[in-house]
Structure formats: C-alpha cells, structure tokens
Amino acid sequence: MKIKNKLMIIVILTIIAIGFVGCPETDRNGDISATFTGLTANGSSTETTTKLTLTFDRDIDGLEAVDITLSGSTGATKGALNRTGTGVYELTVTGITSSGQLTVTVSKSGYVSGSLSVNVYYYVTPEPTQVAFSNLTADGSSTETTTKLTLTFDKDIANFAATDITLSGSTGATKGALSRTGTGVYELTVTGITTNGQVGVAVSKSGFAFTPTNQSVEVFYYVAPIEVAFSELTADGSVTETTTKLTLIFDKDIANFAATDITLSGSTGATKGSLTKQDGTGMYELTISGITTSGEVEVTVSKSGFNFTPTSQSVDVIAIFSSNIFINFISPSQDLGEIAQQEESGSLTFSVDNAGHYSAFQWLLNGDEMSETASSITLDVSALAKGPHRLVVIADAIYSQEITFRIN
C-alpha cells in the first residue's frame, strides 16, 4: 500500500512539472508576458503609408484593432488588423495628412502593454503637366520607304522615351530609337514597314496629360523595281501567211510574267492570246488573232516590281485573205499563147487591172521579191531561163494573184 502511494505521488509531481514547463511566463499579477518587439510602416517619399506591421515575441490570443491606440499629429486612423505570422500582425491605416512620427500603443487584457514609434509618409500625386500633341509627320514617299516619324508637342517632356510611345496599324511599323531635335520636337525611327497605310501613334507618360493622346499618319513602303531591257519584238507571217505570233525578248526572265502584263494597240484588230516562256533567257511568245488588216502593232509591257526600258515597241503584222482576190493581170500585146512562144529576147510587161483600188504592191517572181512596187512590172526575157515561171502580185499585203508563163 505504501509503494502504491509513493508511485501516485511521483506521477502527480511529474504532471505538475510538465504543466509548469508548457505554460507561458506570467508576471506576479498572473498576466501572460508578451513583448512588443518591432514596428514598421510601408510607404515612401512618393507613396502614402497604408499599413503598419507590429511584431511580438509570441502570438497574442484575441488581439484586435481595439487593443491598439495610435497617437501623433499625422492624422492616421487605424483600420483592420490581420495576423500574418507567429507574433506578426498587419494594421491598415488611412487618413494620413502629413508625414511624421506615429506612436502605436498595444494594451491587451491579460498581456503586458507596450508602445513603439515609427515614421509614416504622406504623398499627394501632383497635377499632371498638360502637353499639347500638336503634330505628327512621316518621311518617305511613293518611291521611298518611311524610316522616321516626327512628333511635335508644345513643350519638352522630361525623360520622354520610346517606351512612352505605342504604334498601331497593319503596316508592320516597329518603333526604334527616340531623339529630341528641338523644343517639343522628337524623332522616332521606324522599321519593318511592309505595306503603305496609316500608323496610329499613342503617347502616355506618368505625370503628363497629352491632348490628344494619339494621332495617325500615312507611311510608305517602296521596293525598287527590277530593271528590264525590252530588247526586241518580232512577228511571224509573210506575204502569203497571216501573223499569228509575236516574240518578245528581254535581257532577263520575268517572274510570273503573263499576257495580262501586255497591251496591244493599233488598228490591225490584233487580239492577244496566251503567253508562253520559250527556251532562252527572257524570250516569250504571245499568240495573236483577229487581225483584219496589215499594219503596225504597238506592244506595251507593264508589271508591278519591274521597270521596262523601253516600255513599248512596235512591229508590222500581216493579214492575208486568199479567198478575196480582186487582181487581174493584163498583158499589153501578147496573149498567153504568144507568151509561151516568147523567144529569149525582148521584154514582157504585166499590170494590175483596177490598180487605183490599192495603195501598195509587191511582186514575186518564182518566189523571189522584185524591187518594183508599182502596179505594173516589166520583165527582161533574156534574163529568164527557159521553162515555166510563176509571177505573183500582192496588193496592200492582203490580196494576191498569180500567173504562170513559159519561156521557150
């Protein structure tokens, strides 16, 4: 029984000892001792204080804003109190009207009271400087890409930088360096422009109020055209065959060159067809149709991104209509029988009946063009070989007729 009583006493003493170790330190009145160890304030010379941070050496159960008193001449008024860590509390403050020292007193029933002081700040945002954004211009032209914008204000802007400027639009313009070139005048370099159009320029800077806040200006995009020499233009066709094809020759190939880049003009009725690239640098064939009369056709070439020299050339085309023959030969003194018996001497004269209907003539003997261009021709028989001969006359390069005769 004595041993059991001794064990019970030991257990009770142990429990009492543990209880004393785990309890907070108290003063002689029985209050829990908590030390107010730190006090800080946010804010700065450019920002009004809005928060105080109170630090204790332990958590204070039930600590509230009503347990805190502010004193001083700053006008600070306490707001909500929140615990943010062990023994750390944040107190919102408002109503500060001047910078200065603020004393914070904490008094919580059951805890030891304490006071600390801290400097708080009061800052009034100054009225912004009024700035007139009076003008915006861009360099460049239809033959030169824009590289610079000029912004004009009614006064200089302290520490104005490219970061205070925003560009908008679909031209691809990207801002670069900004430099001051005169009172209120600033030049902004721009790059990356890929097309003509409007660029919006907006300005915004703390401490300044711009009127208006943005303006727009037209910028330019230019790529120098590729120089192309239009060196030659030819047409097929002959005295017996209507022209159906033009050949255009340049000093280089032309990317995506098409019939739509070619214009025909003149009174021949020629109409362009398909364009085909031929073997050989810069050589293209254009089919044509619709020719109603022989004459000159002017061919003009024009394509974006290319500069042709010359821009146009001309060529003669031919129209032959063998189904419309209105030419009659006249032999002045011989009929065909006599011509057939012609000796190797003398001459033979052929002429065109109704010659006044035509303005031009061409003679071919055995396929060779004769120099005569009149409505009649005289042949030296002694210069002709014995046997058959073929004489052709073409009037106005449209109508033709032939006769075959023989020299014995």
GINOR-V873037 format. One line per field, one symbol per residue. psi: psi as a letter, one per 40 degrees, with the letter a starting at -180 (. if undefined). A space follows every 50 residues. Layout:
BEGIN
psi = ???
END
This chain:
BEGIN
psi = dddddddddddddddddddddeiihiaeeeihhhhgdihiiaiaeehhhe hihhhieiihhehideehhiiafeehhibihhheihehihhiiieheiia hhhhhhhhheihiiiiiihiihhhhihihhhhgdihiiaiaeehihehih hhieiihhfhideehhiiieeehhibihiheihehhhhiiieheiiahhh hhhhhheihhhieiiiihiihhhhihhhhgdihiiaiaeehihehihhhi eiihhfhideehhiiieeehhibihhhihihfhihhiiieheiiahhhhh hhhheihhhieiiiihihhhgeeghfhhihhdeiadddddehifiaihhi ihifdeeieiihhhhfehhidieaeiihhhdeeiiiaiihhhhhhfedii iiihihh.
END
